[in-house]
Structure formats: structure tokens, C-alpha cells
Amino acid sequence: MNRASERRAPSDTGRLKIALVYDARYPDHHGGAERRYHEIAWRLAQKHDVEYITWGYPGDSTAAASAGYRVRAIGTAPPLYGADGKRTVREAVSFAARMLPTLVRGSYDVIDCSATPYVPLYACWLASRVSRTPLVVTWHEFWGDHWLSYLPRRPFVARVARRMEQDGRHIGDRLVPVSAFTARRMGVSEDDPRVRVVGNGVAVDEIRDAPPQPRTDVVYLGRLIDEKRVDLLLHAIARLSETLPRMTCLVAGEGPERPALEGLAASLGLGQRVRFVGNLDSREVYGHLKSARVMVLPSVREGFGIAVLEAQAAGAVPIVVRSPTSAAPDLIRDGVDGLVCEASAEALAGAIRQLLSDAPERAALARRARRAARQRDWAWVADQMEHVYRDAAALTHPVRRRRQLSPSCP
């Protein structure tokens, strides 16, 4: 196959038929990837034909109609996570097998596939080559050697996943890392014409209009999985029991770690000081953020960190932890519009104490955080992705490009 792509000039007008491919969808799941696709889909659906190819969930037809884009359900959603709290290979393979014929027959102008899970990524690549449809691959994160520590009891699966991730960097006519951090970990250059870094965004107007919820001191927003390290937050709150005995914390989100975290909270004697409320709709989430003084994201693995932007827009000062596998610290100017600390209960406790004990400093950080968030509205993200889709759709003969990436895996 000829490795050179023949191109015509990208059109700035005309309706595109866009396929967004991911095995989870907001609001049934509340991760950053599904939120990104949802926000892009309903905005672009006002000018283009947008189909979200995913698993089917209860109420999909109603949700899709209200959002303005079409959900192409390829089957009833199976559990994404196994008993060990990890994503299952079976689900990824099943999604890839069911999605493949849908893409081949879809007559799309462009396909945007999430890089993870990797099995559907390779299926998307095959479908795009068979149908000769340009493929955009969105990279929400890049794990590299982290796979080995993530699956210590399944080293073979970890090595296969790491290799599929490494080779997957060479797939796609356009690559979209969601942060410069992710691009660096992938070993791609922003100077490469195939690469366009387009970050995530925040619903500034929706947050402004959301009614406030009852006051709380600290809020956590995100999935309850081990790498989010909510256990560090609970231990930090326990350390503050004497100095801040009336401090309250709300944990919003679901995941396989919830039972263990609720048990940990009980064993630490946190009682009514910590409430687990599960998944909430966006207005409730925004209302809780507006009523919180601080938002803590103790996650050690983030390809971006949408919760940080949402907290800034709501005026809840964000605290994040340093980690070589997290892009969240890049969203904060430490001491200006948030705080960055080490990934330990002691450091988190110190940062929380600093903000809750100094109302003037907290108010100043909150004001600057709101100003920073206004520059990252989802409308801007959708506009940037529309340019990417038009550019990709202008490829008359999309093919797999030659390898130009770093051979090493960060």
C-alpha cells in the first residue's frame, strides 16, 4: 500500500458525518473520556451528523434525543470492570467485534476513536482501512511501564497491553493527545503535522447556573478506582480530626473500590464527616463544587484531569498530587489558582489545613481559579476538534503513515 496520503484542501463548510467510538458514555459513566465525547458530540451535532458508537444503556434514546446526537448502540453494556477492579479484556474484545461491522457499513466522513481500550483501537484502524475513512485517534493518557505495576499478577497481559499501546501510537491519520504531558509520554512531537494537542474543557455557563448544594469543606469528584488514591484523602482527613474536628468531605463517584473505601472510612472513625454519594448528574456535581471550599484530586494517574477545571470554574480551590503519570499538576499554577503537593496523606492533610485555615488566601486562589477556567470552555474544544475532523476528512486516500515516533516507551 502506498504510504503517502493524497490530500485536497480542507473545506471550511459542509456537513460531516462523524463517528465517535468509545465503549462508555456519559452520563452512565463519569470518566474524562466519556465526558469529552459527550460535550463535543452535542455541540458539533448542531452543524454535523454525529453518531456515538458505544454500548447501549437504559434510557439511551431519551438521553440521545435531549443531547442532539445519535447513539448507535451495538449491544447491551456488559460490566467494564472485573472482580479485581480492572478493565476486562473480554469486554474490550466484545466491543471491538461488534463495533467493526458498524464502522465498515457506516459511510462516515471521519472516525474518532479513543486510543483505549487498545483492542477496539486496532479494530477501528482495520475498519477505517477497509472503508477508506480517515481515522482520528484521541489519546486520553499513555501508561508505558505503568502497565507492569498495574497488573503485577498478570505480567503477560501487562506486557501485551504495553506493546499494543506502544505500537498503537503509529495508528491513525491524525493523533490528538489531550495534553502536552500525554504527548511527551507518547514520544510524539507537536511539530508533527499529524499531531494536534487539544485539551479537555469545562462547562463554564452550566457551572455558573447550577444551584448550590449544602455546604461542605472538601469534595472529591471521580471514579473510585485504585489509581485515584481516594484512600490517601481519607487518611488525610483522619489526620486532621483534632485540628479540624468539624471538617466534612463529600465523595462523588462510583467504582469497584467503593466498598473498600467505605470500610476504610468506618475503620478510621470518620463517621458522618465523610459521605459517599455515588454518581450524580452534572447539575448536582456543579452545585456541590460551588458549595465546597476545596476539591482534592489525589489521583496518581491522569491523562488530563477535568475535575480540576470544574473545581476552578466553581471556585473550589483544587489540590492535586505530584506523580510522573499525572497531567493534573500541569493545570494548576501552584499557589496561584490551586495547590500541588506530594502524594502522601501527610502532605494532603497539610494542604487541606492550609486552605481551610486561611480564608483570605483561599478566596484569592478561588478568584484566580475562576479566571483560569473561563479560558477552557468546552465550546473552544469543540471548535478545535471540528478543525481536526475537517482536516482529516480532506484526506482523499487515508492510509497508515510511516513510523516517525520515538521507539522507546516512556
Buried (B, 14 or more C-beta within 10 A) or exposed (E): EEEEBEEEEEEEEEEBBBBBBBBBBBBBBBBBBBBBBBBBBBBBBEEBBBBBBBBBBEEBEEBBEEBEBBBBBBEEBEEBBEEEBBBBBEBBBBBBBBBBEBBBEBEBBBBBBBBBBBBBBBBBBBBBBEBEBBBBBBBBBBBBEBBBEBBEEBEEBBEBBBEBBBBBBBBBBBBBBBBEBBBBBBBBEEEEEBBBBBBBBBBBEBBEEBEEBEEBBBBBBBBBBBBBBBBBBBBBBBBBEEEBEEBBBBBBBBBBBBEBBBEBBEEBEBEEBBBBBEBBEBBBBBBBBBBBBBBBBBBBBBBBBBBBBBBBBBBBBBBBBBBEBBBBBBBBBEEEBBBBBEBBBEBBBBBBBBBBEEEEEBEBBBEBBBEBBEEBBBEEBBBBBBEBBBBBBBBEEBBBBEEEBBEEBB
